[in-house]
């Protein structure tokens, strides 16, 4: 009888989510979303101010 060698365990494939987490991908995405939200909020504030000024009665 030959000695059976222990079965080599396959190396698990790296999880792409963990890879993205470790290289800062999600931090960059968050920063981009925050910048976009701030830009949209500023645009809405300007539009609101313009509409408010337009609806002001002038004598």
C-alpha positions, -999 to 999 in steps of 0.1 A, spaced: 0 0 0 13 34 -9 10 62 16 -16 86 5 -4 122 5 -26 147 22 -48 163 -4 -36 197 -13 -62 222 -3 -69 247 -32 -60 282 -24 -93 302 -22 -97 329 -48 -94 363 -33 -127 380 -27 -130 410 -51 -149 430 -24 -121 425 1 -95 435 -25 -114 467 -33 -118 474 4 -81 470 10 -70 492 -19 -93 521 -10 -117 518 -39 -147 523 -16 -132 553 1 -126 569 -33 -162 561 -43 -175 576 -11 -155 608 -16 -168 611 -51 -204 606 -40 -200 632 -12 -185 657 -37 -214 651 -61 -240 655 -33 -223 688 -21 -224 701 -57 -260 692 -61 -269 708 -28 -251 740 -38 -270 741 -71 -303 736 -53 -295 764 -28 -287 787 -57 -319 778 -75 -339 783 -44 -324 817 -38 -330 827 -74 -367 816 -72 -371 834 -39 -356 866 -54 -379 863 -85 -410 860 -64 -402 891 -43 -425 920 -49 -407 952 -60 -424 985 -58 
